[in-house]
Amino acid sequence: MSQSSGVDPAKLAAAQAAVALVEDGMKLGLGTGSTAAVMVRELAARVAAEGLKLRCAATSQATADLATSLGLRIESLDEIGWLDMTIDGADEVDPDLHLIKGGGAAHLREKVVAAASDRMVVVADPGKVVEILGAFPLPVEVLAFGFETTRKLIRRALDELELGGHDVMQRLRGSDPVITDEGNLILDLHLGCIPDAPALARALAAIPGVVEHGLFLGMCDLAIIGRKDGSVIQLARDADIDADLLANEGE
Ligand SMILES: O=C(CO)[C@H](O)[C@H](O)COP(=O)(O)O
């Protein structure tokens, strides 16, 4: 049975539109986060109702646990090999469908899974649509080994890109460090605005202690933006973004 009461209607609308793209026999990547969780529930409801035969890989342990609890069988990415489509959430989506991801500390596995997919579909609400990336702190997964050295190297890279002076904060849950599914730590880069995302992505990727950053550039093929009234807007790469969406429709 489909979810309804208590579920954010914008997330539900986006999730339902994304799940409508799923076809019998598909190999799917399942994203992480609250919107992706709504999608997983919708997917499980469709599988139960229609008996779809799917093969699914999860982008986090949390998603694997949720999917399994709903009766979906999760396999490893390597068992499946290549995916037809990954459906995931995002923290920010810009007009070129470049993304910031990693608010749930899962962007490493999310990027590996999206990169192994023919198509990446993002499900989000209008609050995620931005003109320029960076208001959401950029998550960077780093090794615990040499953590402070890596933080210094990140600060140096930011200085070189004229993004210096911003907070580079370790993500904590309470007073404990957040540890990712891969056993690493997270630094959140509070940049406010990222004028040149490809340059920042290159600079971060060149730092040895950086495992993966949350900039997803040129990976998303379709963003499905749900609205509170249950309607959706589908944004394909290179399509214009509605000015109303950028104003977040007062949401
Ligand atoms: O990147 C992610 C997890 O690492 C999530 O997809 C992102 O944080 C969006 O989550 P939500 O749908 O809860 O806002």
Ligand as a Chemical Component Dictionary entry (heavy atoms), coordinates in Angstrom:
data_LIG
# 
_chem_comp.id                   LIG 
_chem_comp.type                 NON-POLYMER 
_chem_comp.pdbx_formal_charge   0 
_chem_comp.three_letter_code    LIG 
# 
loop_
_chem_comp_atom.comp_id 
_chem_comp_atom.atom_id 
_chem_comp_atom.alt_atom_id 
_chem_comp_atom.type_symbol 
_chem_comp_atom.charge 
_chem_comp_atom.model_Cartn_x 
_chem_comp_atom.model_Cartn_y 
_chem_comp_atom.model_Cartn_z 
_chem_comp_atom.pdbx_ordinal 
LIG O1 O1 O 0 23.051 12.928 -0.219 1  
LIG C1 C1 C 0 22.316 12.416 0.584  2  
LIG C2 C2 C 0 22.768 11.487 1.638  3  
LIG O2 O2 O 0 24.169 11.428 1.680  4  
LIG C3 C3 C 0 20.848 12.682 0.536  5  
LIG O3 O3 O 0 20.339 12.221 -0.663 6  
LIG C4 C4 C 0 20.651 14.162 0.696  7  
LIG O4 O4 O 0 21.229 14.564 1.937  8  
LIG C5 C5 C 0 19.171 14.558 0.667  9  
LIG O5 O5 O 0 18.526 14.013 1.776  10 
LIG P1 P1 P 0 17.020 14.374 2.117  11 
LIG O6 O6 O 0 16.183 13.784 1.056  12 
LIG O7 O7 O 0 16.802 13.765 3.485  13 
LIG O8 O8 O 0 16.932 15.880 2.177  14 
# 
loop_
_chem_comp_bond.comp_id 
_chem_comp_bond.atom_id_1 
_chem_comp_bond.atom_id_2 
_chem_comp_bond.value_order 
_chem_comp_bond.pdbx_ordinal 
LIG O1 C1 DOUB 1  
LIG C1 C2 SING 2  
LIG C1 C3 SING 3  
LIG C2 O2 SING 4  
LIG C3 O3 SING 5  
LIG C3 C4 SING 6  
LIG C4 O4 SING 7  
LIG C4 C5 SING 8  
LIG C5 O5 SING 9  
LIG O5 P1 SING 10 
LIG P1 O6 DOUB 11 
LIG P1 O7 SING 12 
LIG P1 O8 SING 13 
# 
